[in-house]
Amino acid sequence: MDPSTSPADSDDFYRTLVENASEGMLTIDAESEIVYANAAVEDILGYAPEELIGSSKMKIIPERLQPVHMAALASYVETGDRNIDWDGIELPAEHKAGHEVPTLISLREHEYDGEQYFTGIIRDITERKRREEQLRDQKERLDEFADILAHDIRNPLSVAIGYTDIAREEHDAPELDNIAESLSRIDDLVDDVLALSKDGRSIGETEAVDVEAVVRESWRNVETDGATLRIDGDLGEIDADESRFRELLENLFRNAVDHGGDDATVSVGRTPDGGTLYVADDGPGIPEDVRREVFEYGYSTSEEGTGYGLSIVAQIAEGHGWEVSATEGDGGGARFEIAF
């Protein structure tokens, strides 16, 4: 290649970029007539470019919104005043088949041969909207779950605790002590889940905690079936609200067993610098594109899931001032890291 020239100096280079862009690009003039559309517009709206060029932009605007669009463009052409931000406008567009498509549009104004034009970059956000709706549904289920905890579980639990206390006063049996301890743990968990559903930063007093002791206790509290716990080296101590730290680990262990299977191996260790605790499993792992989403309130890969487990993990970590992240373990499974 001649160093004195560059593809960017060629109009054909830019035309090729635009024609092959993955996002739709559409240009209108000051009279709302479409003068250009690239091939990606057809993927979004069903119209081939030649079906749009020469038509009014109203062809792709839902009828109920057409007066607003016309008035907004006319007002801007006349006054030059924008009434909305032109970057990232969420607007429904009308597909050739007649249904609406949620889109995200960024607009730019430019001139060519003395004429005024407006070019929009169009992105189909149907999948994002579907995910937002799913999260809203899961959030509603989580709220319902919190109500169940507060009423349908808390009330009979209080009765069970009361009768157990009476029985312990009348009988000296270690089994009753075990029952009381289990009921107390359930009561603590109900309190924790309710508190975290309303305030993720609800963390009590912290103290030096023996990490391995809490890890093993948390493992015993989870139905792990045939799964195996492996401790990788000395886990040391951390400053934490022990009850909340235990709950964090229990949720990570449940997640590992639920997704890794009954024969999963779950490893707990600390990084060489000691600043990070990890919980890793040998299950299928978490796709890279959703590793941030798994901590979102209400996120679940299952339609039936409430999506609260890992969000509680994130909230407990945040309440302590820690950072939690999901990555890939050495064996390809999921690995959660808590940086202190």
Buried (B, 14 or more C-beta within 10 A) or exposed (E): EEEEEEEEEEEEEEEEEBEEEEBBBBBBBBEBEBBBBBBBBBEBBBBEBEBBBEBBBBBBBBEEBBEEBBEEBEEBBEEEEEEEEBEEEEBBBBBBEEEEBBBBBBBEBEEEEEEBBBBBBBBBBEEEBEBEEBBEEBBEBBEEBBEEBBEEBBEEBEEBBEEBEEBBEEEEEEEBEEBBEEBEBBBBBBBBBBBBBEEBEBBEEBEEBBBBEBBBBBBEBBEBEEBEBEBEEEBEBBEBBBBBBBBBBBBBBBBBBBBBBEEBBBBBBBEEEEEBBBBBBBBEBBEEEEBEBBBBBBBBEEEEBBBBBBBBBBBBBBBBEBEBBBBBBEEEBBBBBBEB
